[in-house]
Amino acid sequence: MFHCPYCKQPAHTRTSRYVSENLKQRYHQCTSLECSATFRTSETLDGVIRQPAMPENAVALLTAGETP
């Protein structure tokens, strides 16, 4: 859940789309009837905390500054 940047009330995700493999745009609508603002946010993968336990299922991901 994301909060409305105008009235700070909760906003619901109406739809989303992948821009790239690691970037998703989400479109939100404020739940306040008086406000009802619509806005877009971006969600990105910026790091891996723990890789999968099974290496054959692992996907090679690089974070900023890493080299193959």
N, C-alpha and C positions, 0 to 999 in steps of 0.2 A: 504494500500500500504506500502511496505517496500523498503528501499533504499539498493542498492548493497553495500556490505562491501568493495569492491575493488575500484570501480570508482565513487560511491556515486550517480549514476543515479537511477531513479525509476526502481523497479522490479515488475513484475506481478506474481501473484500466479498462478501456473500451475495446482496444485492439492493439496488436503489435506486429512488427515485421522485422526480419533480419536484414540488416544492411550489408553485413559481411559475416564470416564464420564466427567472429568474436564480438560483434556489435549488434545490439538489438534496440530499435526505437519503440517506445510505448506511448500510446495516446491515451490520455486520462481525461476524466470529467469530474468536476467538483460535485460532491454530494449535497451541498447546500443549495436549496431551491432559489434563494435570493442571489446567489453568485453564479452557479452553473458554468464557471469558466472551463474551457478546454485547453489543454496544453500537451506538449510532447516532452518526453525525457529520453535519455540514452543510457543503456546498460552495457557495460563492457567487461570482458575478462581482463583483469590486470595482474593476476598472479595465481599460482597453484600452491595450496597449502600442503597437500599430500597427493602424490601420484597413486594411481590404482595399484593394488597388490599384485595383480596378474600382468606382467609386462607385455604379453601378446595382445592384450586389449588396450594397452596404453596408446595414446595419441601424442605425437611429438608436438609440444607447444613451447614456444619461446616467449619469454617476457622481455621487457625493455632492457637493453644492455647485454643480453646473452648472445652468444654466437654458437652456431652449430658445431 
